[in-house]
Amino acid sequence: MAESALPILILLCFMGGAVAVVLATLRRPAAAWPITMVAIAAAFGFSLRLLATVLDGGAVRHRLGGWAAPIGIELVVDGLGAFVICVVTGIALLVGCYARWAVRREIPERESTFFAMVLVLLLGLSGIVLTGDLFNLYVFFEISSLAAYALIAVGDKRAVVASFRYLVLGTLGASFYLLGIGFLYTLTGTLNMADAATLLPELAANPTLRVSVAMIVTGVGLKMAIFPMQGWLADAYTHASTTTTAIVAPIMTKVSAYTLIRVLGFVYGFDLASGRLPIGTALAWLSAAGIVVGSVMALAQTDVKRMLAYSSVAQVSYIGLGIGLAQPWALVGAVLHVLNHATMKCCLFLVTGTVQLATGGRTLDDYAGLGRRMPWTFGAFTLAALAMIGIPPTGGFFSKWYLTVGALEAGAGGLVVVLVGSGLLTAGYMFRLLERVWARPAPEMVMRPVGAAAIAPIVVLGIAVVVFGVINTWFVTRVIMPSLPGGMGGGVG
Amino acid sequence: MIETLVPRWPYVCTVVLMLVGLYGMLGKQNLVKKLIGLNVFQTAIILFFIVQAYKTGASVPIWDARLGAVADAYVNPIPHGLMLTAIVVSVAITGVALALLIRIHRNFGTLDEPELLDAMKRSP
């Protein structure tokens, strides 16, 4: 495995950026946003470089402090990790462009702490993706969560209560994860992922192994909002400020999903993890339940932001379902959906934020006729909404297509029904909104102006939704398939 | 049953402590008590790690010429190191949680969950 300094450089960008924001704003409060953008842009550049390096020469690693694993902690990045880190930093960059306008409107007096927290959040999330050590992952989990609790609390009056609930459940989830690696450590005496992966197959018969898998899946599932542990998500996303929702919703649950793939696929191996306990099947069916519950709850909402929050529950469950099936095509769909859902959900939440800041409207009826008043914004919104439903050639169609193929190949007919049926439910709540946006007369009201810097990221995301759909085979064949666990990529014909 | 549990009494204790914590988080209505439950739960996990590092008759993991380089003569230092980090994490979380509770009390004037839900319904 080649050595590379790129993983640590990404982490240093965010860490240094957060410290620099706090120090610089002591004298110049206006410096917060430019410093944040420089840090995120540099990290995005390093991430793209990392993806190129990994695609050319395979996985890379960085030994922290020069200590070799398993004594030391190492950062390891394979194709999957490089892909997810690009999604995380890319979304962060676009939301960052938007944030200047929104944060000035919503929370002008707390600008510097807000941006410092965003950088800490990104530090935690990229740490989760980059690390090759199980305990290190726990620490990054908590770093990102602490920043997220603080960010979510900065919202309307109820946001603090939502944040506290999220804190209690999120910490419970992390504690279960910690307990799981405690059992794993008792069993193997190592915390390094690659080292544990080589030691575990000999211990397949040990009951401790099953306990540790169950604990880890429960813990990460809580953070990922897998049914029935999705209760914290809707309130947290609804009451948080615009920028917070736009950055937390697209990437945070996806990074937890990545953790699940990493631990189940690469540390335990899907066969070992599901050997005696049907963890995979349970995960797939709970996710299916999450898809149904999330879609139905979304249909019942009149607040658009809350509707999208429930739809997030459903969409993350698609990823959970793909992981649970542990079938090559389903995993391709799950990983592709990380990218697609991040893109479309970020676009949708940015638009709801813009509408709220420009008109003060939140409910479905407040959106009536807005398409004529904000054509660019709602053009992108429509593309993202079509992708949510899964209409070709948008990205959303292809990830659901791969998931459906995977479910068919695995012989899970019931799951295919859920996948197709939830597409109809999504169409139900999305068309209800799109009809109001485009088919109603434009309202006579004074709107606060929306800056071009706020509209640009929305339009970019709207176009990206279609572009990622058109070029999805590049992602699948070049990035995702070669990095599936245990040579599964070969099983995709 | 009894024969398997008695020699493992430290583990039994951590499980009991964990259940106490879970009960606090799920069964209590006051948000501060929920937080205390969470802390008890985290402490149980910390003790779980420390218990598995324990060896009967072993010394602290600092080099001692009289004991030599015998692994069994020292307790395992890694879980202790890990739990030092976990304690820091848990302190940070408690701090953030208490800050949130102060804000909740300022916004709604109560920390009792049913009263809080009422107050949230009444406020816009």
Chai-1 contact restraints between the chains, C-beta under 6 A:
chainA,res_idxA,chainB,res_idxB,connection_type,confidence,min_distance_angstrom,max_distance_angstrom,comment,restraint_id
A,F135,B,L82,contact,1.0,0.0,6.0,A-B,restraint_1
A,E142,B,V89,contact,1.0,0.0,6.0,A-B,restraint_2
A,L146,B,A92,contact,1.0,0.0,6.0,A-B,restraint_3
A,L146,B,V96,contact,1.0,0.0,6.0,A-B,restraint_4
A,Y149,B,V96,contact,1.0,0.0,6.0,A-B,restraint_5
A,A153,B,L100,contact,1.0,0.0,6.0,A-B,restraint_6
A,K157,B,N107,contact,1.0,0.0,6.0,A-B,restraint_7
A,R158,B,M120,contact,1.0,0.0,6.0,A-B,restraint_8
A,V160,B,L100,contact,1.0,0.0,6.0,A-B,restraint_9
A,V160,B,R103,contact,1.0,0.0,6.0,A-B,restraint_10
A,V160,B,I104,contact,1.0,0.0,6.0,A-B,restraint_11
A,V161,B,I104,contact,1.0,0.0,6.0,A-B,restraint_12
A,S163,B,L100,contact,1.0,0.0,6.0,A-B,restraint_13
A,F164,B,L100,contact,1.0,0.0,6.0,A-B,restraint_14
A,L167,B,A97,contact,1.0,0.0,6.0,A-B,restraint_15
A,V168,B,K34,contact,1.0,0.0,6.0,A-B,restraint_16
A,V168,B,L38,contact,1.0,0.0,6.0,A-B,restraint_17
A,T171,B,L38,contact,1.0,0.0,6.0,A-B,restraint_18
A,T171,B,I93,contact,1.0,0.0,6.0,A-B,restraint_19
A,S175,B,F41,contact,1.0,0.0,6.0,A-B,restraint_20
A,S175,B,Q42,contact,1.0,0.0,6.0,A-B,restraint_21
A,S175,B,I45,contact,1.0,0.0,6.0,A-B,restraint_22
A,L178,B,I45,contact,1.0,0.0,6.0,A-B,restraint_23
A,L179,B,I45,contact,1.0,0.0,6.0,A-B,restraint_24
A,G182,B,F48,contact,1.0,0.0,6.0,A-B,restraint_25
A,G182,B,F49,contact,1.0,0.0,6.0,A-B,restraint_26
A,T186,B,Q52,contact,1.0,0.0,6.0,A-B,restraint_27
